[in-house]
Amino acid sequence: MKACALIPIYEHGATLPEVVDAIEPPDLPCLIVDDGSGPATREVIAAVAARRPDVEVVRIERNGGKGAALKVGYREARARGFTHVVQLDADGQHCAADVPRFLAAMEQNPEALVLGVPVFDDSAPLARLLARQLSRGLVWLACLSRAVPDPLCGFRGVPLDPALAVVDGAETGDRMEFEPELTVRMVWQGTPIVSLPTQVRYVDGGISHFSFSRDYPLLAAVYARLVLGMLARIPTLLGRRLGGGDAAGAVDWSRYGERGTMGALRFGVGAYRLLGRR
């Protein structure tokens, strides 16, 4: 495994130096993807890169969204010979000191997508917490599994080959909806999931680029698309859960006996008698 840190950034110059300095080990290569930041942030990025030879910067001239920046970052990291990235945000919400834990989990599970599971403190807005719970439920439905504990956390260890297989094989979103969609599609293609609890904090005066009017509709649309996409994959997803399938998850259903119960049949009859045909 050859890994680097990957940090997408858009106008988070005030917090970037602290994030980069907190990354361990200190010689871990770091790829910063500047998603069209202004002159002040560009100066900060240049200063960080100048004092740390292990930091490299890729600049996108026009802001395209976090998802677009991550896609560029994955491709640039792979082109440089890296097989994995530890991805974290530039806004200081993630505990960069946990990077060694992610690296260790990636070493032990090189085929897996290692997802951070946020441990929030009192600074977390209630609306965000409730929205995350809804997102979790929809992703569980799309995966027919609870393997994904949190689809929205940007602190994760990403194996590049399966991630790029998703990016190159499907039209994925370019903004905040990209990370949950990537997660679900990686589950669909058989990528294992490993989860790691990690502290997440909302910084006082921090800059958030999440837009309720823009990103919630995008998330709603992608969840609807993923749930519909799940319907065509039910045999494969259930096959992987039951085991005994081939590499694609196809199952010889004749191997399995009847799993229904008389209680379920009685419930169905009772519901029909109570509620009628409609």
Buried (B, 14 or more C-beta within 10 A) or exposed (E): EEBBBBBBBBBBBBBBBEBBEBBBEEEBBBBBBBBBBEEEBBEBBEEBBEEBEBBBBBEBEEBBBBBBBBBBBBBBBBEEEBBBBBBBBBBBBBBBEBBEBBBEBBEEBEEBBBBBBBEBEEEBEEEBEEBBEEBBEBBBBBBBBEBBBBBBBBBBBBBBEBBBBBBEEEEBBBBBBBBBBBBBBBBBBBBBBBBBEBBBBBEEEBBEBEEEEEBBEBBEEBBEBBBEBBEEBEBBBBBBBEEEBEEEBEBEEEEEEEEEEEEEEEEEEEEEEEEEEE
